Amino acid sequence: MADDWHGDRAEPLAVGPPRQRMTRRQRARENRLRRRRRVAAVTAVSVVVVVAVVAVLLGSRMWNSLFGGGDNDYTGSGVNDVVIQIHDGDSTTAIGKTLLDNKVVATVKSFVDAADGNDSIAAIQPGFYKVRTEIPASSAVSRLADPANRVGKLVIPEGRQLDDVSDVKTKAVTDGIFTLISKASCVDLDDNQRCVSAADLKAIAGTATPAALGVPQWAVEPVTAMGADHRRLEGLIAPGTWNIDPSATPQEILSTLITSSAGQYEQSGLLTTATNLNMSPYQILTVASLVQREAKPQDFAKVARVIYNRLAENRTLEFDSTVNYALDRIEVATTDGDRAQATPWNTYVRPGLPATPICSPGGPALAAAEQPAPGDWLYFVTIDMQGTTLFTREYEQHLANIELARRNGVLDSAR
């Protein structure tokens, strides 16, 4: 039976083309390809491993630099003085990153931990601060919390002009904006004091292009018309508190201040007001500077109206403040000789507005120039030592008011 079963079994059928035997050359080629594939695979795996190791090492280094580990911190009193900037809205971590970038602290985490719970750091003001490189995080916190280490803080009072002015009677000198900037720029780094000089600021103000100085488009034409006179920038640096970089150049400092001031002026509605009054923004700024110098705050809006009324009637303004401006002095009573001097600012001999603003007007003076009080006044005079000022349209009444001012000893305030 077994033999019969075996004999009856079907024979297997061949499927596909018959296999061909490989030659010796083909076998060698196949072996070479196989070796190449193995080498490529090993290389690829090696690259992946190397990349992974490098990524882990870099990541670890970055993590440790930012957040540290253990007691990773500097010791000692530091290496060099350095100035760092804290921006508006910087968090404690952001401040730590700035310190790390300037090699002040070893890690961000060490600074964040040291600053935790410190109200002075939480309330720190934007600006520039002097610290030292490679100091303990706790020392960095202490230095930043100390107001004495804040540098580059510039305060410009309302009504200041670019140049220093002297009081004729007292001989006292009032610092101009250039001098204020110079003093604010001073910083002592490793016992070497560095200051931007007022002379350098004045030189750049007269020689750099309006574009390089950040002059806004609405002021380019009148600024250019003043040629190389440094006073072409008068009024373009607004009063207030500013932060200046002690390491910046004179041109960079002026450009930063003028650009920021232009933005501040424009936010007050200067461009819109100029359009409504059919004047240029620069002319409104000039009117505001006259208001600042000629009046007490309670009379700003009325004096602005006097200016506009006199301009509308083509009358000369005849303000002593415009005479004194070119003389860099404070003197209420000007002489006939002073008033006869032909300068770009003297409104006794020059029709219309002076060539530039005569100071940096504050917000209230600018607001008065933008929204003058209603009235038909053409004259005003301060009649007593308390600052009482009388306004009138009639010249005869103005003469009577002048006589009253003369009797009260304030004739030099007459207009």
C-alpha positions as CSV (number, residue, x, y, z in Angstrom):
1,M,0.0,0.0,0.0
2,A,2.7,2.4,0.9
3,D,4.4,1.9,-2.5
4,D,1.1,2.4,-4.3
5,W,0.5,5.6,-2.3
6,H,3.9,7.0,-3.1
7,G,3.5,6.1,-6.7
8,D,0.2,7.9,-7.0
9,R,1.5,11.2,-5.4
10,A,1.6,14.2,-7.8
11,E,5.0,15.5,-8.7
12,P,5.6,19.2,-7.7
13,L,5.4,21.8,-10.4
14,A,8.2,24.3,-11.1
15,V,7.0,28.0,-10.5
16,G,8.7,31.0,-12.2
17,P,11.8,31.1,-14.4
18,P,14.5,28.6,-13.7
19,R,17.2,29.8,-11.3
20,Q,20.5,30.8,-12.9
21,R,23.8,30.1,-11.3
22,M,25.8,33.4,-10.4
23,T,29.2,33.9,-11.9
24,R,32.2,34.5,-9.7
25,R,32.2,38.2,-10.7
26,Q,28.5,38.6,-9.8
27,R,29.0,37.0,-6.4
28,A,32.0,39.4,-5.7
29,R,29.8,42.4,-6.6
30,E,27.0,41.2,-4.4
31,N,29.4,40.8,-1.5
32,R,30.7,44.4,-2.0
33,L,27.2,45.9,-2.0
34,R,26.3,43.9,1.1
35,R,29.4,45.3,2.9
36,R,28.6,48.8,1.8
37,R,25.1,48.6,3.2
38,R,26.4,47.3,6.5
39,V,29.0,50.2,6.7
40,A,26.2,52.8,5.9
41,A,23.9,51.4,8.5
42,V,26.7,51.4,11.1
43,T,27.6,55.0,10.2
44,A,24.0,56.2,10.4
45,V,23.6,54.7,13.8
46,S,26.9,56.3,14.9
47,V,25.8,59.7,13.7
48,V,22.5,59.4,15.6
49,V,24.3,58.4,18.7
50,V,26.8,61.3,18.4
51,V,23.9,63.8,17.8
52,A,22.0,62.5,20.8
53,V,25.1,62.8,23.0
54,V,25.9,66.3,21.9
55,A,22.2,67.3,22.3
56,V,22.2,66.0,25.9
57,L,25.5,67.7,26.7
58,L,24.4,71.1,25.3
59,G,21.0,70.8,26.8
60,S,22.6,70.0,30.2
61,R,25.0,72.9,29.8
62,M,22.2,75.3,28.9
63,W,20.0,74.0,31.7
64,N,22.8,74.4,34.2
65,S,23.7,77.9,32.9
66,L,20.1,79.1,33.2
67,F,18.9,77.2,36.2
68,G,22.0,75.9,37.8
69,G,22.5,72.9,40.0
70,G,23.7,72.6,43.5
71,D,25.7,75.6,44.6
72,N,26.7,76.9,41.2
73,D,27.5,80.6,42.0
74,Y,30.4,83.0,41.9
75,T,32.3,84.0,45.0
76,G,34.3,87.1,45.7
77,S,34.0,90.8,44.9
78,G,33.9,90.5,41.1
79,V,36.2,91.3,38.3
80,N,35.1,94.4,36.4
81,D,32.5,97.1,36.5
82,V,29.8,96.8,33.9
83,V,26.6,98.6,33.0
84,I,23.4,96.6,32.3
85,Q,20.0,97.7,31.1
86,I,16.7,96.7,32.7
87,H,13.8,97.2,30.3
88,D,10.2,98.1,31.2
89,G,8.3,95.0,32.1
90,D,11.3,92.8,32.7
91,S,10.6,89.9,35.0
92,T,13.1,88.7,37.6
93,T,14.0,85.8,35.3
94,A,14.5,88.3,32.4
95,I,16.8,90.4,34.6
96,G,18.7,87.3,35.6
97,K,19.2,86.4,31.9
98,T,20.6,89.9,31.3
99,L,23.0,89.5,34.2
100,L,24.0,86.1,32.9
101,D,24.6,87.4,29.4
102,N,26.9,90.1,30.9
103,K,28.8,87.5,33.0
104,V,27.5,89.1,36.2
105,V,26.0,86.0,37.7
106,A,26.8,82.3,37.2
107,T,23.2,81.2,36.6
108,V,19.7,82.7,36.2
109,K,18.4,80.4,38.9
110,S,21.0,81.7,41.5
111,F,19.8,85.2,40.9
112,V,16.1,84.3,40.9
113,D,16.6,82.5,44.2
114,A,18.5,85.3,45.7
115,A,15.9,87.9,44.6
116,D,13.0,85.9,45.9
117,G,11.0,88.0,48.3
118,N,13.0,91.2,47.7
119,D,10.6,94.0,47.3
120,S,13.3,96.3,45.8
121,I,13.9,93.9,42.9
122,A,10.2,93.4,42.4
123,A,9.7,97.2,42.1
124,I,12.9,98.0,40.2
125,Q,12.6,100.8,37.6
126,P,13.7,100.5,34.0
127,G,17.1,102.0,33.3
128,F,20.8,101.4,33.5
129,Y,22.6,100.0,36.5
130,K,26.3,99.6,37.4
131,V,27.2,96.1,38.7
132,R,30.3,93.9,38.6
133,T,31.1,90.8,36.6
134,E,31.4,87.4,38.3
135,I,29.8,88.3,41.6
136,P,27.6,86.2,43.9
137,A,23.9,86.4,43.0
138,S,23.1,87.9,46.4
139,S,25.6,90.7,45.7
140,A,23.9,91.3,42.3
141,V,20.6,91.7,44.1
142,S,22.1,94.1,46.6
143,R,23.7,96.2,43.9
144,L,20.6,96.5,41.8
145,A,18.5,97.4,44.9
146,D,20.9,100.2,45.8
147,P,19.7,103.5,44.1
148,A,23.3,104.7,44.1
149,N,24.1,102.2,41.3
150,R,21.5,103.5,38.9
151,V,23.2,105.5,36.2
152,G,22.1,107.4,33.1
153,K,19.0,108.9,34.8
154,L,18.2,112.2,33.1
155,V,15.7,114.7,34.5
156,I,14.8,117.7,32.3
157,P,12.6,120.3,34.0
158,E,10.0,122.1,32.0
159,G,11.2,125.2,30.3
160,R,14.9,124.4,30.0
161,Q,16.8,125.3,26.9
162,L,19.7,123.5,25.3
163,D,22.4,126.0,26.5
164,D,23.1,127.1,30.1
165,V,21.6,130.4,31.1
166,S,22.7,132.9,33.7
167,D,20.6,135.2,35.8
168,V,21.7,138.8,35.3
169,K,21.0,139.8,38.9
170,T,22.1,136.8,40.9
171,K,24.7,135.5,38.5
172,A,23.4,132.0,39.1
173,V,23.7,129.6,36.2
174,T,20.9,127.2,35.3
175,D,22.1,124.0,33.6
176,G,20.9,123.6,30.0
177,I,19.8,120.3,28.5
178,F,23.3,119.6,27.1
179,T,24.8,120.0,30.5
180,L,22.1,117.9,32.1
181,I,22.7,115.1,29.6
182,S,26.5,115.3,30.2
183,K,26.1,115.0,33.9
184,A,23.6,112.1,33.6
185,S,26.0,110.3,31.2
186,C,28.8,110.2,33.8
187,V,29.7,106.7,35.1
188,D,32.7,105.5,37.1
189,L,33.9,102.2,35.8
190,D,36.8,100.6,37.6
191,D,37.9,104.0,39.0
192,N,37.8,105.6,35.5
193,Q,35.1,108.2,35.1
194,R,33.5,108.6,31.6
195,C,31.2,111.4,30.6
196,V,29.8,112.6,27.3
197,S,30.7,116.3,27.2
198,A,28.3,119.1,26.6
199,A,30.7,120.4,24.0
200,D,30.5,117.2,22.0
201,L,26.7,117.1,22.2
202,K,26.6,120.7,21.0
203,A,28.9,119.9,18.1
204,I,26.9,116.9,17.0
205,A,23.7,118.9,17.3
206,G,25.0,121.3,14.7
207,T,26.7,118.9,12.3
208,A,24.8,115.6,12.1
209,T,22.0,115.2,9.6
210,P,18.4,115.6,10.8
211,A,17.8,111.9,10.0
212,A,20.8,110.8,12.0
213,L,19.5,112.9,15.0
214,G,16.0,111.3,14.8
215,V,14.3,114.6,13.9
216,P,10.7,113.9,13.0
217,Q,9.5,114.7,9.5
218,W,7.4,117.6,10.6
219,A,10.5,119.4,12.0
220,V,13.0,118.6,9.2
221,E,12.4,121.7,7.2
222,P,12.8,124.3,9.9
223,V,15.7,122.4,11.5
224,T,17.5,122.3,8.1
225,A,16.9,126.0,7.6
226,M,19.0,126.8,10.7
227,G,22.1,125.4,9.1
228,A,24.8,124.4,11.5
229,D,23.4,126.3,14.5
230,H,23.1,123.7,17.3
231,R,20.0,125.6,18.5
232,R,18.1,124.1,15.6
233,L,17.3,121.2,17.9
234,E,15.7,123.5,20.5
235,G,12.4,122.2,21.8
236,L,12.7,118.7,20.2
237,I,13.8,117.1,23.5
238,A,10.8,117.0,25.8
239,P,11.1,117.6,29.5
240,G,10.6,114.6,31.8
241,T,12.6,111.7,33.1
242,W,14.7,109.7,30.6
243,N,17.2,106.8,30.7
244,I,20.3,107.3,28.7
245,D,23.0,104.7,28.0
246,P,26.3,106.1,29.5
247,S,28.2,104.0,26.9
248,A,26.3,105.6,23.9
249,T,27.8,108.2,21.6
250,P,26.6,111.8,21.6
251,Q,24.7,111.2,18.4
252,E,23.0,108.1,19.7
253,I,22.0,109.9,22.9
254,L,20.5,112.8,21.0
255,S,18.8,110.6,18.5
256,T,17.2,108.4,21.2
257,L,15.9,111.5,23.1
258,I,14.6,113.3,20.0
259,T,12.8,110.2,18.7
260,S,11.2,109.4,22.0
261,S,10.2,113.1,22.5
262,A,8.6,113.2,19.0
263,G,6.5,110.2,19.9
264,Q,5.5,111.8,23.2
265,Y,4.5,115.1,21.5
266,E,2.5,113.3,18.8
267,Q,0.6,111.2,21.4
268,S,-0.6,114.5,22.9
269,G,-2.4,115.2,19.7
270,L,0.1,117.7,18.2
271,L,-0.4,116.6,14.6
272,T,-4.2,116.7,14.8
273,T,-4.2,120.1,16.5
274,A,-1.8,121.6,13.9
275,T,-4.2,120.5,11.2
276,N,-7.2,122.0,13.0
277,L,-5.3,125.3,13.6
278,N,-3.9,125.4,10.0
279,M,-0.4,125.5,11.4
280,S,2.5,123.1,11.4
281,P,3.3,120.9,14.4
282,Y,6.6,122.7,14.7
283,Q,4.8,126.1,15.0
284,I,2.5,124.7,17.7
285,L,5.6,123.5,19.6
286,T,7.1,127.0,19.2
287,V,4.0,128.6,20.5
288,A,4.0,126.3,23.5
289,S,7.6,127.3,24.3
290,L,6.6,130.9,24.4
291,V,3.7,130.1,26.7
292,Q,6.1,128.2,28.9
293,R,8.5,131.2,29.3
294,E,5.9,134.0,29.3
295,A,3.2,132.9,31.8
296,K,2.3,131.2,35.0
297,P,0.5,127.9,34.6
298,Q,-2.9,129.4,35.5
299,D,-2.5,131.8,32.6
300,F,-1.1,129.5,30.0
301,A,-4.3,129.2,27.9
302,K,-4.9,132.9,27.9
303,V,-1.3,133.8,26.8
304,A,-1.6,131.2,24.0
305,R,-4.7,133.0,22.8
306,V,-2.9,136.4,22.9
307,I,-0.2,134.8,20.7
308,Y,-2.7,133.5,18.2
309,N,-4.6,136.8,18.1
310,R,-1.5,138.8,17.5
311,L,-0.4,136.5,14.7
312,A,-3.8,136.7,13.1
313,E,-3.5,140.5,13.0
314,N,0.1,140.4,11.8
315,R,1.4,142.1,14.9
316,T,4.9,141.5,16.2
317,L,4.8,139.5,19.4
318,E,7.4,141.6,21.2
319,F,8.3,139.1,23.9
320,D,11.3,139.8,26.0
321,S,11.8,136.0,26.4
322,T,12.7,135.8,22.7
323,V,15.3,138.6,23.2
324,N,16.9,136.8,26.2
325,Y,17.0,133.5,24.4
326,A,19.7,134.4,22.0
327,L,21.7,136.0,24.9
328,D,21.6,132.8,27.1
329,R,20.4,134.8,30.1
330,I,17.4,135.3,32.4
331,E,16.5,139.0,32.6
332,V,12.9,140.2,32.7
333,A,13.7,143.9,31.8
334,T,15.4,144.1,28.4
335,T,17.0,147.3,27.1
336,D,16.3,149.2,23.9
337,G,19.6,147.9,22.6
338,D,18.7,144.3,23.4
339,R,15.4,144.6,21.7
340,A,17.0,146.1,18.6
341,Q,19.3,143.1,18.0
342,A,18.4,141.3,14.8
343,T,18.4,137.6,15.8
344,P,16.3,134.7,14.4
345,W,14.4,134.7,17.7
346,N,13.9,138.4,18.5
347,T,10.1,139.0,18.1
348,Y,10.5,142.8,18.5
349,V,12.1,142.9,15.1
350,R,11.1,139.6,13.6
351,P,7.5,139.2,12.4
352,G,5.6,136.1,13.4
353,L,7.1,133.3,15.5
354,P,10.8,132.9,16.4
355,A,12.8,130.6,14.1
356,T,12.8,127.8,16.7
357,P,11.2,127.1,20.0
358,I,13.0,128.9,22.8
359,C,12.8,126.1,25.4
360,S,11.3,122.6,26.0
361,P,7.7,123.2,26.9
362,G,5.9,120.9,29.4
363,G,2.6,119.2,28.9
364,P,0.5,122.0,30.3
365,A,2.0,124.6,28.1
366,L,1.7,122.3,25.1
367,A,-2.0,121.7,26.0
368,A,-2.6,125.4,26.2
369,A,-1.0,125.9,22.7
370,E,-3.3,123.1,21.4
371,Q,-6.4,124.4,23.1
372,P,-6.1,128.2,23.8
373,A,-8.7,129.9,25.9
374,P,-11.4,131.9,24.0
375,G,-10.9,135.6,24.0
376,D,-9.9,138.7,22.0
377,W,-7.0,139.8,24.1
378,L,-3.9,141.3,22.5
379,Y,-2.0,142.5,25.6
380,F,-1.1,141.1,29.0
381,V,0.9,142.3,32.0
382,T,1.8,140.9,35.4
383,I,0.9,143.6,38.0
384,D,2.1,142.3,41.3
385,M,4.5,140.0,43.0
386,Q,1.9,137.3,43.4
387,G,1.8,136.8,39.7
388,T,-1.6,138.4,39.0
389,T,-1.8,139.0,35.2
390,L,-4.3,141.3,33.5
391,F,-5.4,140.7,29.9
392,T,-7.0,143.3,27.5
393,R,-7.6,144.0,23.9
394,E,-7.5,147.8,24.3
395,Y,-4.1,149.5,24.2
396,E,-5.2,152.3,26.5
397,Q,-6.2,149.8,29.1
398,H,-2.9,148.0,28.7
399,L,-1.1,151.3,29.4
400,A,-3.1,151.7,32.6
401,N,-2.2,148.2,33.6
402,I,1.4,148.9,32.9
403,E,1.3,151.9,35.2
404,L,-0.2,149.7,37.9
405,A,2.6,147.2,37.4
406,R,5.1,150.0,37.6
407,R,3.7,151.2,41.0
408,N,3.9,147.6,42.3
409,G,7.5,147.3,41.2
410,V,7.0,144.7,38.5
411,L,7.2,146.9,35.5
412,D,9.7,144.6,33.9
413,S,6.9,142.1,33.4
414,A,5.0,144.5,31.1
415,R,3.9,143.6,27.5
